[in-house]
Amino acid sequence: MTPSEFEERLRDLVARHARTTANTGCLACERCERCSDSTFLKDCRNVARSHYCTSSTDCSECTQSTELVGCVSCSHCERCERCVGCAYLVRCADCSGCTYCFGCVGLSKKDFHILNEPYERQAYFAKVSELRRALRI
């Protein structure tokens, strides 16, 4: 195979993949495209091995989350991007191994933070409740 033949075949594969929208190995997924081995997804695209997620894109191994983009192994997260191994995050980006963070960016292995600032557990939940009401989320 010559380099030009390789490039042509690769372009063909990419083009065929771009036209494919079917899900594979999914159960009870609604309005989803290119999802695989997942259950009970809604309005997701390119999500793999995930369950009970909504409006998420390019994620894998996530559960019970909403509006994620590019996340891996996240649970109970909302509106997060590129987070890995996190739980109970809201509007966070680029976090890893974090739990209970709100509006945080780039944190690793942190708990109970708002806008990258640490809070005591009880104060965290009180402030998040207040923020959710104010932000209507």
Secondary structure, DSSP 4 states (H G I P E B T S, - for coil): --HHHHHHHHHHHHHHHHH----BS-BS-BS-BS-BS-BS-BS-BS-BS-BS-BS-BS-BS-BS-BS-BS-BS-BS-BS-BS-BS-EEEES-BS-BS-EEEES-BS-BS-EEEETTEE--HHHHHHHHHHHHHHHT-
